[in-house]
Amino acid sequence: MVNKLQRHALKRPMKEKVSKRVGQTADLMMQLDMLLFLQQLAEEARSKAFEEKTATIRAQHFKASTKKILKKVRG
């Protein structure tokens, strides 16, 4: 089973960096966004590996797909 990131591990840096009030569930939304980003990155890396006809996903596939995913996320 996958271990979840502890809530205090996300809340503490958010409170230190942001001088404004943050909602109670902001850390959960941030964790959800992070998981969705990682899922998109893994899917894109899998498709890159499939294009190169390899059975394993390597670091080069992640590096190549990171640029594309970051462009989508930024808007």
PDB file of N, CA, C, O and CB in Angstrom:
ATOM      1  N   MET A   1       0.838  -1.182   0.000  1.00  0.00           N
ATOM      2  CA  MET A   1       0.000   0.000   0.000  1.00  0.00           C
ATOM      3  C   MET A   1       0.885   1.248   0.000  1.00  0.00           C
ATOM      4  O   MET A   1       1.922   1.280   0.661  1.00  0.00           O
ATOM      5  CB  MET A   1      -0.954  -0.003   1.219  1.00  0.00           C
ATOM      6  N   VAL A   2       0.479   2.249  -0.727  1.00  0.00           N
ATOM      7  CA  VAL A   2       1.243   3.480  -0.851  1.00  0.00           C
ATOM      8  C   VAL A   2       1.033   4.333   0.399  1.00  0.00           C
ATOM      9  O   VAL A   2      -0.094   4.534   0.852  1.00  0.00           O
ATOM     10  CB  VAL A   2       0.833   4.261  -2.127  1.00  0.00           C
ATOM     11  N   ASN A   3       2.139   4.827   0.943  1.00  0.00           N
ATOM     12  CA  ASN A   3       2.049   5.704   2.105  1.00  0.00           C
ATOM     13  C   ASN A   3       1.695   7.111   1.659  1.00  0.00           C
ATOM     14  O   ASN A   3       2.239   7.621   0.679  1.00  0.00           O
ATOM     15  CB  ASN A   3       3.370   5.705   2.901  1.00  0.00           C
ATOM     16  N   LYS A   4       0.781   7.731   2.383  1.00  0.00           N
ATOM     17  CA  LYS A   4       0.397   9.110   2.080  1.00  0.00           C
ATOM     18  C   LYS A   4       1.369  10.060   2.764  1.00  0.00           C
ATOM     19  O   LYS A   4       1.960   9.739   3.795  1.00  0.00           O
ATOM     20  CB  LYS A   4      -1.065   9.397   2.532  1.00  0.00           C
ATOM     21  N   LEU A   5       1.516  11.217   2.177  1.00  0.00           N
ATOM     22  CA  LEU A   5       2.328  12.252   2.768  1.00  0.00           C
ATOM     23  C   LEU A   5       1.595  12.827   3.969  1.00  0.00           C
ATOM     24  O   LEU A   5       0.396  13.099   3.900  1.00  0.00           O
ATOM     25  CB  LEU A   5       2.658  13.350   1.740  1.00  0.00           C
ATOM     26  N   GLN A   6       2.301  13.008   5.053  1.00  0.00           N
ATOM     27  CA  GLN A   6       1.680  13.531   6.266  1.00  0.00           C
ATOM     28  C   GLN A   6       1.220  14.971   6.043  1.00  0.00           C
ATOM     29  O   GLN A   6       1.880  15.745   5.349  1.00  0.00           O
ATOM     30  CB  GLN A   6       2.661  13.455   7.457  1.00  0.00           C
ATOM     31  N   ARG A   7       0.095  15.313   6.633  1.00  0.00           N
ATOM     32  CA  ARG A   7      -0.476  16.650   6.427  1.00  0.00           C
ATOM     33  C   ARG A   7       0.426  17.741   6.971  1.00  0.00           C
ATOM     34  O   ARG A   7       0.533  18.813   6.375  1.00  0.00           O
ATOM     35  CB  ARG A   7      -1.843  16.745   7.082  1.00  0.00           C
ATOM     36  N   HIS A   8       1.077  17.480   8.100  1.00  0.00           N
ATOM     37  CA  HIS A   8       1.930  18.527   8.677  1.00  0.00           C
ATOM     38  C   HIS A   8       3.162  18.770   7.814  1.00  0.00           C
ATOM     39  O   HIS A   8       3.762  19.842   7.889  1.00  0.00           O
ATOM     40  CB  HIS A   8       2.357  18.148  10.101  1.00  0.00           C
ATOM     41  N   ALA A   9       3.549  17.795   6.996  1.00  0.00           N
ATOM     42  CA  ALA A   9       4.690  17.974   6.099  1.00  0.00           C
ATOM     43  C   ALA A   9       4.365  18.973   4.986  1.00  0.00           C
ATOM     44  O   ALA A   9       5.271  19.597   4.435  1.00  0.00           O
ATOM     45  CB  ALA A   9       5.107  16.624   5.492  1.00  0.00           C
ATOM     46  N   LEU A  10       3.097  19.129   4.655  1.00  0.00           N
ATOM     47  CA  LEU A  10       2.694  20.115   3.657  1.00  0.00           C
ATOM     48  C   LEU A  10       2.278  21.435   4.288  1.00  0.00           C
ATOM     49  O   LEU A  10       2.514  22.500   3.717  1.00  0.00           O
ATOM     50  CB  LEU A  10       1.559  19.571   2.821  1.00  0.00           C
ATOM     51  N   LYS A  11       1.663  21.372   5.460  1.00  0.00           N
ATOM     52  CA  LYS A  11       1.170  22.605   6.086  1.00  0.00           C
ATOM     53  C   LYS A  11       2.306  23.516   6.541  1.00  0.00           C
ATOM     54  O   LYS A  11       2.244  24.731   6.357  1.00  0.00           O
ATOM     55  CB  LYS A  11       0.280  22.267   7.273  1.00  0.00           C
ATOM     56  N   ARG A  12       3.331  22.933   7.129  1.00  0.00           N
ATOM     57  CA  ARG A  12       4.409  23.748   7.691  1.00  0.00           C
ATOM     58  C   ARG A  12       5.091  24.607   6.622  1.00  0.00           C
ATOM     59  O   ARG A  12       5.218  25.813   6.832  1.00  0.00           O
ATOM     60  CB  ARG A  12       5.441  22.853   8.372  1.00  0.00           C
ATOM     61  N   PRO A  13       5.533  24.057   5.494  1.00  0.00           N
ATOM     62  CA  PRO A  13       6.160  24.925   4.472  1.00  0.00           C
ATOM     63  C   PRO A  13       5.202  25.954   3.885  1.00  0.00           C
ATOM     64  O   PRO A  13       5.611  27.066   3.549  1.00  0.00           O
ATOM     65  CB  PRO A  13       6.720  24.077   3.349  1.00  0.00           C
ATOM     66  N   MET A  14       3.917  25.584   3.760  1.00  0.00           N
ATOM     67  CA  MET A  14       2.947  26.542   3.232  1.00  0.00           C
ATOM     68  C   MET A  14       2.803  27.728   4.172  1.00  0.00           C
ATOM     69  O   MET A  14       2.740  28.871   3.719  1.00  0.00           O
ATOM     70  CB  MET A  14       1.584  25.869   3.015  1.00  0.00           C
ATOM     71  N   LYS A  15       2.749  27.473   5.468  1.00  0.00           N
ATOM     72  CA  LYS A  15       2.594  28.567   6.425  1.00  0.00           C
ATOM     73  C   LYS A  15       3.846  29.434   6.479  1.00  0.00           C
ATOM     74  O   LYS A  15       3.751  30.642   6.691  1.00  0.00           O
ATOM     75  CB  LYS A  15       2.278  28.017   7.817  1.00  0.00           C
ATOM     76  N   GLU A  16       5.019  28.832   6.289  1.00  0.00           N
ATOM     77  CA  GLU A  16       6.260  29.596   6.341  1.00  0.00           C
ATOM     78  C   GLU A  16       6.430  30.491   5.116  1.00  0.00           C
ATOM     79  O   GLU A  16       6.965  31.593   5.235  1.00  0.00           O
ATOM     80  CB  GLU A  16       7.446  28.655   6.461  1.00  0.00           C
ATOM     81  N   LYS A  17       5.990  30.044   3.950  1.00  0.00           N
ATOM     82  CA  LYS A  17       6.213  30.794   2.719  1.00  0.00           C
ATOM     83  C   LYS A  17       5.113  31.780   2.385  1.00  0.00           C
ATOM     84  O   LYS A  17       5.358  32.768   1.693  1.00  0.00           O
ATOM     85  CB  LYS A  17       6.372  29.855   1.590  1.00  0.00           C
ATOM     86  N   VAL A  18       3.903  31.531   2.865  1.00  0.00           N
ATOM     87  CA  VAL A  18       2.777  32.389   2.538  1.00  0.00           C
ATOM     88  C   VAL A  18       2.439  33.239   3.759  1.00  0.00           C
ATOM     89  O   VAL A  18       2.246  32.720   4.859  1.00  0.00           O
ATOM     90  CB  VAL A  18       1.548  31.552   2.079  1.00  0.00           C
ATOM     91  N   SER A  19       2.371  34.540   3.551  1.00  0.00           N
ATOM     92  CA  SER A  19       2.081  35.428   4.676  1.00  0.00           C
ATOM     93  C   SER A  19       0.586  35.645   4.864  1.00  0.00           C
ATOM     94  O   SER A  19       0.168  36.302   5.817  1.00  0.00           O
ATOM     95  CB  SER A  19       2.769  36.762   4.477  1.00  0.00           C
ATOM     96  N   LYS A  20      -0.216  35.100   3.963  1.00  0.00           N
ATOM     97  CA  LYS A  20      -1.664  35.262   4.060  1.00  0.00           C
ATOM     98  C   LYS A  20      -2.289  34.034   4.691  1.00  0.00           C
ATOM     99  O   LYS A  20      -1.651  32.990   4.830  1.00  0.00           O
ATOM    100  CB  LYS A  20      -2.279  35.522   2.678  1.00  0.00           C
ATOM    101  N   ARG A  21      -3.543  34.179   5.069  1.00  0.00           N
ATOM    102  CA  ARG A  21      -4.259  33.058   5.663  1.00  0.00           C
ATOM    103  C   ARG A  21      -4.554  32.009   4.594  1.00  0.00           C
ATOM    104  O   ARG A  21      -4.909  32.334   3.461  1.00  0.00           O
ATOM    105  CB  ARG A  21      -5.569  33.536   6.334  1.00  0.00           C
ATOM    106  N   VAL A  22      -4.400  30.753   4.979  1.00  0.00           N
ATOM    107  CA  VAL A  22      -4.630  29.642   4.066  1.00  0.00           C
ATOM    108  C   VAL A  22      -5.738  28.787   4.656  1.00  0.00           C
ATOM    109  O   VAL A  22      -5.765  28.541   5.861  1.00  0.00           O
ATOM    110  CB  VAL A  22      -3.324  28.805   3.831  1.00  0.00           C
ATOM    111  N   GLY A  23      -6.654  28.332   3.803  1.00  0.00           N
ATOM    112  CA  GLY A  23      -7.767  27.516   4.256  1.00  0.00           C
ATOM    113  C   GLY A  23      -7.320  26.204   4.878  1.00  0.00           C
ATOM    114  O   GLY A  23      -6.178  25.776   4.709  1.00  0.00           O
ATOM    115  N   GLN A  24      -8.229  25.578   5.592  1.00  0.00           N
ATOM    116  CA  GLN A  24      -7.898  24.350   6.304  1.00  0.00           C
ATOM    117  C   GLN A  24      -7.606  23.191   5.366  1.00  0.00           C
ATOM    118  O   GLN A  24      -6.802  22.319   5.695  1.00  0.00           O
ATOM    119  CB  GLN A  24      -9.021  23.977   7.229  1.00  0.00           C
ATOM    120  N   THR A  25      -8.236  23.167   4.219  1.00  0.00           N
ATOM    121  CA  THR A  25      -8.049  22.042   3.302  1.00  0.00           C
ATOM    122  C   THR A  25      -7.121  22.374   2.142  1.00  0.00           C
ATOM    123  O   THR A  25      -7.086  21.640   1.155  1.00  0.00           O
ATOM    124  CB  THR A  25      -9.383  21.594   2.764  1.00  0.00           C
ATOM    125  N   ALA A  26      -6.378  23.451   2.240  1.00  0.00           N
ATOM    126  CA  ALA A  26      -5.473  23.836   1.158  1.00  0.00           C
ATOM    127  C   ALA A  26      -4.373  22.795   0.973  1.00  0.00           C
ATOM    128  O   ALA A  26      -3.945  22.541  -0.153  1.00  0.00           O
ATOM    129  CB  ALA A  26      -4.855  25.212   1.438  1.00  0.00           C
ATOM    130  N   ASP A  27      -3.917  22.196   2.059  1.00  0.00           N
ATOM    131  CA  ASP A  27      -2.871  21.185   1.941  1.00  0.00           C
ATOM    132  C   ASP A  27      -3.386  19.946   1.213  1.00  0.00           C
ATOM    133  O   ASP A  27      -2.639  19.313   0.466  1.00  0.00           O
ATOM    134  CB  ASP A  27      -2.344  20.801   3.327  1.00  0.00           C
ATOM    135  N   LEU A  28      -4.645  19.598   1.421  1.00  0.00           N
ATOM    136  CA  LEU A  28      -5.222  18.452   0.714  1.00  0.00           C
ATOM    137  C   LEU A  28      -5.353  18.731  -0.777  1.00  0.00           C
ATOM    138  O   LEU A  28      -5.110  17.849  -1.601  1.00  0.00           O
ATOM    139  CB  LEU A  28      -6.589  18.096   1.299  1.00  0.00           C
ATOM    140  N   MET A  29      -5.733  19.945  -1.120  1.00  0.00           N
ATOM    141  CA  MET A  29      -5.825  20.318  -2.533  1.00  0.00           C
ATOM    142  C   MET A  29      -4.448  20.306  -3.191  1.00  0.00           C
ATOM    143  O   MET A  29      -4.308  19.895  -4.342  1.00  0.00           O
ATOM    144  CB  MET A  29      -6.470  21.705  -2.681  1.00  0.00           C
ATOM    145  N   MET A  30      -3.438  20.758  -2.457  1.00  0.00           N
ATOM    146  CA  MET A  30      -2.088  20.752  -2.991  1.00  0.00           C
ATOM    147  C   MET A  30      -1.607  19.315  -3.203  1.00  0.00           C
ATOM    148  O   MET A  30      -0.954  19.025  -4.206  1.00  0.00           O
ATOM    149  CB  MET A  30      -1.136  21.509  -2.050  1.00  0.00           C
ATOM    150  N   GLN A  31      -1.919  18.425  -2.281  1.00  0.00           N
ATOM    151  CA  GLN A  31      -1.530  17.030  -2.423  1.00  0.00           C
ATOM    152  C   GLN A  31      -2.247  16.384  -3.613  1.00  0.00           C
ATOM    153  O   GLN A  31      -1.644  15.606  -4.352  1.00  0.00           O
ATOM    154  CB  GLN A  31      -1.836  16.257  -1.131  1.00  0.00           C
ATOM    155  N   LEU A  32      -3.515  16.703  -3.797  1.00  0.00           N
ATOM    156  CA  LEU A  32      -4.268  16.176  -4.930  1.00  0.00           C
ATOM    157  C   LEU A  32      -3.684  16.676  -6.249  1.00  0.00           C
ATOM    158  O   LEU A  32      -3.542  15.901  -7.195  1.00  0.00           O
ATOM    159  CB  LEU A  32      -5.745  16.571  -4.821  1.00  0.00           C
ATOM    160  N   ASP A  33      -3.347  17.953  -6.321  1.00  0.00           N
ATOM    161  CA  ASP A  33      -2.735  18.506  -7.532  1.00  0.00           C
ATOM    162  C   ASP A  33      -1.398  17.832  -7.825  1.00  0.00           C
ATOM    163  O   ASP A  33      -1.076  17.543  -8.977  1.00  0.00           O
ATOM    164  CB  ASP A  33      -2.541  20.024  -7.391  1.00  0.00           C
ATOM    165  N   MET A  34      -0.631  17.588  -6.781  1.00  0.00           N
ATOM    166  CA  MET A  34       0.659  16.933  -6.962  1.00  0.00           C
ATOM    167  C   MET A  34       0.479  15.504  -7.482  1.00  0.00           C
ATOM    168  O   MET A  34       1.228  15.066  -8.355  1.00  0.00           O
ATOM    169  CB  MET A  34       1.440  16.923  -5.640  1.00  0.00           C
ATOM    170  N   LEU A  35      -0.498  14.784  -6.958  1.00  0.00           N
ATOM    171  CA  LEU A  35      -0.749  13.424  -7.418  1.00  0.00           C
ATOM    172  C   LEU A  35      -1.233  13.398  -8.870  1.00  0.00           C
ATOM    173  O   LEU A  35      -0.838  12.524  -9.643  1.00  0.00           O
ATOM    174  CB  LEU A  35      -1.774  12.750  -6.514  1.00  0.00           C
ATOM    175  N   LEU A  36      -2.081  14.347  -9.236  1.00  0.00           N
ATOM    176  CA  LEU A  36      -2.545  14.427 -10.623  1.00  0.00           C
ATOM    177  C   LEU A  36      -1.399  14.757 -11.576  1.00  0.00           C
ATOM    178  O   LEU A  36      -1.333  14.223 -12.684  1.00  0.00           O
ATOM    179  CB  LEU A  36      -3.650  15.480 -10.752  1.00  0.00           C
ATOM    180  N   PHE A  37      -0.508  15.627 -11.147  1.00  0.00           N
ATOM    181  CA  PHE A  37       0.658  15.965 -11.962  1.00  0.00           C
ATOM    182  C   PHE A  37       1.546  14.742 -12.152  1.00  0.00           C
ATOM    183  O   PHE A  37       2.003  14.474 -13.263  1.00  0.00           O
ATOM    184  CB  PHE A  37       1.458  17.110 -11.316  1.00  0.00           C
ATOM    185  N   LEU A  38       1.793  14.002 -11.081  1.00  0.00           N
ATOM    186  CA  LEU A  38       2.634  12.810 -11.184  1.00  0.00           C
ATOM    187  C   LEU A  38       1.995  11.737 -12.060  1.00  0.00           C
ATOM    188  O   LEU A  38       2.693  11.017 -12.775  1.00  0.00           O
ATOM    189  CB  LEU A  38       2.912  12.246  -9.799  1.00  0.00           C
ATOM    190  N   GLN A  39       0.677  11.631 -12.005  1.00  0.00           N
ATOM    191  CA  GLN A  39      -0.020  10.665 -12.845  1.00  0.00           C
ATOM    192  C   GLN A  39       0.119  11.034 -14.323  1.00  0.00           C
ATOM    193  O   GLN A  39       0.380  10.168 -15.158  1.00  0.00           O
ATOM    194  CB  GLN A  39      -1.503  10.585 -12.451  1.00  0.00           C
ATOM    195  N   GLN A  40      -0.054  12.314 -14.644  1.00  0.00           N
ATOM    196  CA  GLN A  40       0.107  12.759 -16.024  1.00  0.00           C
ATOM    197  C   GLN A  40       1.542  12.542 -16.502  1.00  0.00           C
ATOM    198  O   GLN A  40       1.770  12.144 -17.644  1.00  0.00           O
ATOM    199  CB  GLN A  40      -0.279  14.239 -16.158  1.00  0.00           C
ATOM    200  N   LEU A  41       2.501  12.807 -15.624  1.00  0.00           N
ATOM    201  CA  LEU A  41       3.910  12.622 -15.974  1.00  0.00           C
ATOM    202  C   LEU A  41       4.210  11.152 -16.244  1.00  0.00           C
ATOM    203  O   LEU A  41       4.919  10.834 -17.199  1.00  0.00           O
ATOM    204  CB  LEU A  41       4.818  13.151 -14.852  1.00  0.00           C
ATOM    205  N   ALA A  42       3.684  10.259 -15.423  1.00  0.00           N
ATOM    206  CA  ALA A  42       3.919   8.829 -15.610  1.00  0.00           C
ATOM    207  C   ALA A  42       3.276   8.333 -16.911  1.00  0.00           C
ATOM    208  O   ALA A  42       3.870   7.525 -17.625  1.00  0.00           O
ATOM    209  CB  ALA A  42       3.371   8.037 -14.408  1.00  0.00           C
ATOM    210  N   GLU A  43       2.074   8.811 -17.218  1.00  0.00           N
ATOM    211  CA  GLU A  43       1.412   8.395 -18.458  1.00  0.00           C
ATOM    212  C   GLU A  43       2.181   8.874 -19.683  1.00  0.00           C
ATOM    213  O   GLU A  43       2.337   8.137 -20.656  1.00  0.00           O
ATOM    214  CB  GLU A  43      -0.022   8.928 -18.502  1.00  0.00           C
ATOM    215  N   GLU A  44       2.655  10.101 -19.628  1.00  0.00           N
ATOM    216  CA  GLU A  44       3.411  10.638 -20.759  1.00  0.00           C
ATOM    217  C   GLU A  44       4.744   9.906 -20.914  1.00  0.00           C
ATOM    218  O   GLU A  44       5.167   9.640 -22.039  1.00  0.00           O
ATOM    219  CB  GLU A  44       3.649  12.148 -20.578  1.00  0.00           C
ATOM    220  N   ALA A  45       5.405   9.582 -19.820  1.00  0.00           N
ATOM    221  CA  ALA A  45       6.663   8.831 -19.884  1.00  0.00           C
ATOM    222  C   ALA A  45       6.420   7.424 -20.426  1.00  0.00           C
ATOM    223  O   ALA A  45       7.252   6.885 -21.157  1.00  0.00           O
ATOM    224  CB  ALA A  45       7.325   8.760 -18.490  1.00  0.00           C
ATOM    225  N   ARG A  46       5.297   6.837 -20.073  1.00  0.00           N
ATOM    226  CA  ARG A  46       4.965   5.510 -20.592  1.00  0.00           C
ATOM    227  C   ARG A  46       4.766   5.557 -22.099  1.00  0.00           C
ATOM    228  O   ARG A  46       5.212   4.661 -22.816  1.00  0.00           O
ATOM    229  CB  ARG A  46       3.703   4.962 -19.910  1.00  0.00           C
ATOM    230  N   SER A  47       4.098   6.600 -22.579  1.00  0.00           N
ATOM    231  CA  SER A  47       3.888   6.708 -24.025  1.00  0.00           C
ATOM    232  C   SER A  47       5.208   6.961 -24.759  1.00  0.00           C
ATOM    233  O   SER A  47       5.403   6.461 -25.867  1.00  0.00           O
ATOM    234  CB  SER A  47       2.890   7.835 -24.334  1.00  0.00           C
ATOM    235  N   LYS A  48       6.115   7.731 -24.151  1.00  0.00           N
ATOM    236  CA  LYS A  48       7.434   7.945 -24.762  1.00  0.00           C
ATOM    237  C   LYS A  48       8.195   6.629 -24.859  1.00  0.00           C
ATOM    238  O   LYS A  48       8.827   6.341 -25.875  1.00  0.00           O
ATOM    239  CB  LYS A  48       8.254   8.975 -23.949  1.00  0.00           C
ATOM    240  N   ALA A  49       8.130   5.833 -23.796  1.00  0.00           N
ATOM    241  CA  ALA A  49       8.811   4.535 -23.817  1.00  0.00           C
ATOM    242  C   ALA A  49       8.189   3.622 -24.859  1.00  0.00           C
ATOM    243  O   ALA A  49       8.898   2.863 -25.519  1.00  0.00           O
ATOM    244  CB  ALA A  49       8.758   3.871 -22.431  1.00  0.00           C
ATOM    245  N   PHE A  50       6.877   3.684 -25.014  1.00  0.00           N
ATOM    246  CA  PHE A  50       6.193   2.869 -26.017  1.00  0.00           C
ATOM    247  C   PHE A  50       6.594   3.284 -27.421  1.00  0.00           C
ATOM    248  O   PHE A  50       6.739   2.433 -28.299  1.00  0.00           O
ATOM    249  CB  PHE A  50       4.679   2.976 -25.852  1.00  0.00           C
ATOM    250  N   GLU A  51       6.776   4.587 -27.647  1.00  0.00           N
ATOM    251  CA  GLU A  51       7.207   5.080 -28.950  1.00  0.00           C
ATOM    252  C   GLU A  51       8.600   4.555 -29.308  1.00  0.00           C
ATOM    253  O   GLU A  51       8.882   4.262 -30.470  1.00  0.00           O
ATOM    254  CB  GLU A  51       7.201   6.613 -28.964  1.00  0.00           C
ATOM    255  N   GLU A  52       9.465   4.440 -28.297  1.00  0.00           N
ATOM    256  CA  GLU A  52      10.815   3.945 -28.530  1.00  0.00           C
ATOM    257  C   GLU A  52      10.885   2.420 -28.479  1.00  0.00           C
ATOM    258  O   GLU A  52      11.958   1.835 -28.623  1.00  0.00           O
ATOM    259  CB  GLU A  52      11.765   4.538 -27.511  1.00  0.00           C
ATOM    260  N   LYS A  53       9.739   1.787 -28.274  1.00  0.00           N
ATOM    261  CA  LYS A  53       9.623   0.325 -28.244  1.00  0.00           C
ATOM    262  C   LYS A  53      10.497  -0.305 -27.160  1.00  0.00           C
ATOM    263  O   LYS A  53      11.169  -1.311 -27.387  1.00  0.00           O
ATOM    264  CB  LYS A  53       9.995  -0.253 -29.600  1.00  0.00           C
ATOM    265  N   THR A  54      10.472   0.312 -25.977  1.00  0.00           N
ATOM    266  CA  THR A  54      11.167  -0.269 -24.827  1.00  0.00           C
ATOM    267  C   THR A  54      10.142  -0.709 -23.793  1.00  0.00           C
ATOM    268  O   THR A  54       9.061  -0.131 -23.676  1.00  0.00           O
ATOM    269  CB  THR A  54      12.172   0.745 -24.207  1.00  0.00           C
ATOM    270  N   ALA A  55      10.505  -1.741 -23.047  1.00  0.00           N
ATOM    271  CA  ALA A  55       9.587  -2.287 -22.052  1.00  0.00           C
ATOM    272  C   ALA A  55       9.685  -1.534 -20.725  1.00  0.00           C
ATOM    273  O   ALA A  55       8.753  -1.578 -19.922  1.00  0.00           O
ATOM    274  CB  ALA A  55       9.870  -3.771 -21.832  1.00  0.00           C
ATOM    275  N   THR A  56      10.789  -0.851 -20.487  1.00  0.00           N
ATOM    276  CA  THR A  56      10.966  -0.144 -19.223  1.00  0.00           C
ATOM    277  C   THR A  56      10.964   1.357 -19.454  1.00  0.00           C
ATOM    278  O   THR A  56      11.382   1.846 -20.503  1.00  0.00           O
ATOM    279  CB  THR A  56      12.268  -0.576 -18.537  1.00  0.00           C
ATOM    280  N   ILE A  57      10.489   2.066 -18.460  1.00  0.00           N
ATOM    281  CA  ILE A  57      10.489   3.531 -18.494  1.00  0.00           C
ATOM    282  C   ILE A  57      11.776   3.998 -17.831  1.00  0.00           C
ATOM    283  O   ILE A  57      12.056   3.659 -16.681  1.00  0.00           O
ATOM    284  CB  ILE A  57       9.218   4.136 -17.773  1.00  0.00           C
ATOM    285  N   ARG A  58      12.546   4.773 -18.565  1.00  0.00           N
ATOM    286  CA  ARG A  58      13.835   5.242 -18.055  1.00  0.00           C
ATOM    287  C   ARG A  58      13.763   6.725 -17.721  1.00  0.00           C
ATOM    288  O   ARG A  58      12.772   7.399 -18.001  1.00  0.00           O
ATOM    289  CB  ARG A  58      14.956   4.977 -19.079  1.00  0.00           C
ATOM    290  N   ALA A  59      14.837   7.212 -17.118  1.00  0.00           N
ATOM    291  CA  ALA A  59      14.899   8.619 -16.722  1.00  0.00           C
ATOM    292  C   ALA A  59      14.801   9.540 -17.932  1.00  0.00           C
ATOM    293  O   ALA A  59      14.232  10.627 -17.832  1.00  0.00           O
ATOM    294  CB  ALA A  59      16.193   8.900 -15.956  1.00  0.00           C
ATOM    295  N   GLN A  60      15.335   9.131 -19.052  1.00  0.00           N
ATOM    296  CA  GLN A  60      15.279   9.978 -20.250  1.00  0.00           C
ATOM    297  C   GLN A  60      13.847  10.170 -20.728  1.00  0.00           C
ATOM    298  O   GLN A  60      13.516  11.211 -21.296  1.00  0.00           O
ATOM    299  CB  GLN A  60      16.124   9.372 -21.375  1.00  0.00           C
ATOM    300  N   HIS A  61      12.993   9.174 -20.502  1.00  0.00           N
ATOM    301  CA  HIS A  61      11.587   9.315 -20.879  1.00  0.00           C
ATOM    302  C   HIS A  61      10.899  10.349 -19.987  1.00  0.00           C
ATOM    303  O   HIS A  61      10.080  11.137 -20.460  1.00  0.00           O
ATOM    304  CB  HIS A  61      10.860   7.954 -20.786  1.00  0.00           C
ATOM    305  N   PHE A  62      11.235  10.342 -18.700  1.00  0.00           N
ATOM    306  CA  PHE A  62      10.662  11.333 -17.794  1.00  0.00           C
ATOM    307  C   PHE A  62      11.150  12.735 -18.131  1.00  0.00           C
ATOM    308  O   PHE A  62      10.373  13.689 -18.109  1.00  0.00           O
ATOM    309  CB  PHE A  62      11.007  10.994 -16.346  1.00  0.00           C
ATOM    310  N   LYS A  63      12.429  12.859 -18.442  1.00  0.00           N
ATOM    311  CA  LYS A  63      12.971  14.174 -18.786  1.00  0.00           C
ATOM    312  C   LYS A  63      12.328  14.734 -20.042  1.00  0.00           C
ATOM    313  O   LYS A  63      12.037  15.928 -20.120  1.00  0.00           O
ATOM    314  CB  LYS A  63      14.477  14.092 -18.971  1.00  0.00           C
ATOM    315  N   ALA A  64      12.107  13.871 -21.022  1.00  0.00           N
ATOM    316  CA  ALA A  64      11.499  14.325 -22.276  1.00  0.00           C
ATOM    317  C   ALA A  64      10.042  14.722 -22.070  1.00  0.00           C
ATOM    318  O   ALA A  64       9.569  15.676 -22.688  1.00  0.00           O
ATOM    319  CB  ALA A  64      11.596  13.231 -23.345  1.00  0.00           C
ATOM    320  N   SER A  65       9.333  14.010 -21.217  1.00  0.00           N
ATOM    321  CA  SER A  65       7.912  14.299 -21.019  1.00  0.00           C
ATOM    322  C   SER A  65       7.682  15.425 -20.014  1.00  0.00           C
ATOM    323  O   SER A  65       6.600  16.010 -19.990  1.00  0.00           O
ATOM    324  CB  SER A  65       7.190  13.048 -20.558  1.00  0.00           C
ATOM    325  N   THR A  66       8.663  15.735 -19.195  1.00  0.00           N
ATOM    326  CA  THR A  66       8.502  16.799 -18.197  1.00  0.00           C
ATOM    327  C   THR A  66       8.241  18.147 -18.855  1.00  0.00           C
ATOM    328  O   THR A  66       7.383  18.904 -18.401  1.00  0.00           O
ATOM    329  CB  THR A  66       9.743  16.888 -17.308  1.00  0.00           C
ATOM    330  N   LYS A  67       8.968  18.450 -19.912  1.00  0.00           N
ATOM    331  CA  LYS A  67       8.794  19.735 -20.591  1.00  0.00           C
ATOM    332  C   LYS A  67       7.372  19.879 -21.128  1.00  0.00           C
ATOM    333  O   LYS A  67       6.758  20.938 -21.002  1.00  0.00           O
ATOM    334  CB  LYS A  67       9.808  19.878 -21.737  1.00  0.00           C
ATOM    335  N   LYS A  68       6.861  18.821 -21.721  1.00  0.00           N
ATOM    336  CA  LYS A  68       5.529  18.861 -22.293  1.00  0.00           C
ATOM    337  C   LYS A  68       4.461  19.026 -21.212  1.00  0.00           C
ATOM    338  O   LYS A  68       3.530  19.817 -21.371  1.00  0.00           O
ATOM    339  CB  LYS A  68       5.269  17.599 -23.098  1.00  0.00           C
ATOM    340  N   ILE A  69       4.593  18.290 -20.127  1.00  0.00           N
ATOM    341  CA  ILE A  69       3.609  18.354 -19.038  1.00  0.00           C
ATOM    342  C   ILE A  69       3.652  19.709 -18.347  1.00  0.00           C
ATOM    343  O   ILE A  69       2.604  20.254 -18.001  1.00  0.00           O
ATOM    344  CB  ILE A  69       3.860  17.234 -18.016  1.00  0.00           C
ATOM    345  N   LEU A  70       4.834  20.259 -18.141  1.00  0.00           N
ATOM    346  CA  LEU A  70       4.943  21.570 -17.481  1.00  0.00           C
ATOM    347  C   LEU A  70       4.325  22.671 -18.327  1.00  0.00           C
ATOM    348  O   LEU A  70       3.772  23.625 -17.779  1.00  0.00           O
ATOM    349  CB  LEU A  70       6.409  21.904 -17.189  1.00  0.00           C
ATOM    350  N   LYS A  71       4.405  22.566 -19.630  1.00  0.00           N
ATOM    351  CA  LYS A  71       3.749  23.548 -20.496  1.00  0.00           C
ATOM    352  C   LYS A  71       2.233  23.484 -20.342  1.00  0.00           C
ATOM    353  O   LYS A  71       1.564  24.518 -20.333  1.00  0.00           O
ATOM    354  CB  LYS A  71       4.141  23.315 -21.965  1.00  0.00           C
ATOM    355  N   LYS A  72       1.688  22.265 -20.218  1.00  0.00           N
ATOM    356  CA  LYS A  72       0.253  22.114 -20.026  1.00  0.00           C
ATOM    357  C   LYS A  72      -0.183  22.672 -18.681  1.00  0.00           C
ATOM    358  O   LYS A  72      -1.228  23.317 -18.586  1.00  0.00           O
ATOM    359  CB  LYS A  72      -0.147  20.651 -20.139  1.00  0.00           C
ATOM    360  N   VAL A  73       0.604  22.433 -17.646  1.00  0.00           N
ATOM    361  CA  VAL A  73       0.235  22.842 -16.294  1.00  0.00           C
ATOM    362  C   VAL A  73       0.291  24.361 -16.148  1.00  0.00           C
ATOM    363  O   VAL A  73      -0.571  24.953 -15.498  1.00  0.00           O
ATOM    364  CB  VAL A  73       1.156  22.178 -15.265  1.00  0.00           C
ATOM    365  N   ARG A  74       1.276  24.978 -16.734  1.00  0.00           N
ATOM    366  CA  ARG A  74       1.426  26.433 -16.611  1.00  0.00           C
ATOM    367  C   ARG A  74       0.308  27.194 -17.304  1.00  0.00           C
ATOM    368  O   ARG A  74      -0.047  28.297 -16.890  1.00  0.00           O
ATOM    369  CB  ARG A  74       2.757  26.867 -17.181  1.00  0.00           C
ATOM    370  N   GLY A  75      -0.236  26.617 -18.336  1.00  0.00           N
ATOM    371  CA  GLY A  75      -1.350  27.257 -19.007  1.00  0.00           C
ATOM    372  C   GLY A  75      -1.021  27.960 -20.273  1.00  0.00           C
ATOM    373  O   GLY A  75      -1.906  28.532 -20.910  1.00  0.00           O
TER     374      GLY A  75
END
